[in-house]
Amino acid sequence: MRHRNGGFKLGRNTSHRRALLRNLVTSIILHDRITTSVTKAKAARPLVEKMVTLGKNGSVHARRQALAYLMTPESVDRLFSTVAPRYTDRNGGYTRILQTKIRVGDGTQEAIIELLGAEAELNAKAEKRAEARAKKREELARQLEEQGGGEQGSAE
């Protein structure tokens, strides 16, 4: 029987598990979306929800509690200024877990855990990255043309 054996051990000792979950929660708050294993995502979900609830509270005590758990001061600032105001009219259910592929190396089912309502921000980041990649590709093509043109001129 497994009465009262709740929680996820994740194959780690207590301190390692705590550090792993703190890092996951910090990354989710900073980036709005991360890819990890399904089990880690399910273990991190209640902690992310608790942090968002602290952010909605907005008191000094709540900020200090978030500072005690999250790894960076930037994540606490983002939690209280950007993330929590999104959910003022929502009572829980701030995250979504989407199962994706099976990892090639060890066969683990991967998942994306993301904050709801962050789609516009994530799409803007993706567009900015795509523009930067396109610009870099154009620069490389221009450099290759210049090098190719110089070699043909010297060969003749």
Secondary structure as the mmCIF struct_conf table of DSSP 4:
data_model
#
loop_
_struct_conf.conf_type_id
_struct_conf.id
_struct_conf.beg_label_comp_id
_struct_conf.beg_label_asym_id
_struct_conf.beg_label_seq_id
_struct_conf.end_label_comp_id
_struct_conf.end_label_asym_id
_struct_conf.end_label_seq_id
TURN_TY1_P TURN_TY1_P1 HIS A 3 ARG A 4
BEND BEND1 GLY A 7 GLY A 7
TURN_TY1_P TURN_TY1_P2 LEU A 10 GLY A 11
BEND BEND2 ARG A 12 ARG A 12
HELX_RH_AL_P HELX_RH_AL_P1 THR A 14 HIS A 31
BEND BEND3 ASP A 32 ASP A 32
STRN STRN1 ARG A 33 SER A 37
HELX_RH_AL_P HELX_RH_AL_P2 VAL A 38 ASN A 57
HELX_RH_AL_P HELX_RH_AL_P3 VAL A 60 TYR A 69
BEND BEND4 LEU A 70 MET A 71
HELX_RH_AL_P HELX_RH_AL_P4 PRO A 73 ARG A 78
HELX_RH_PI_P HELX_RH_PI_P1 LEU A 79 VAL A 83
HELX_RH_3T_P HELX_RH_3T_P1 ALA A 84 TYR A 87
TURN_TY1_P TURN_TY1_P3 THR A 88 ASP A 89
BEND BEND5 GLY A 92 GLY A 92
STRN STRN2 THR A 95 ILE A 102
TURN_TY1_P TURN_TY1_P4 VAL A 104 ASP A 106
HELX_LH_PP_P HELX_LH_PP_P1 THR A 108 THR A 108
STRN STRN3 GLN A 109 LEU A 115
TURN_TY1_P TURN_TY1_P5 LEU A 116 GLY A 117
HELX_RH_AL_P HELX_RH_AL_P5 GLU A 119 ALA A 155
#
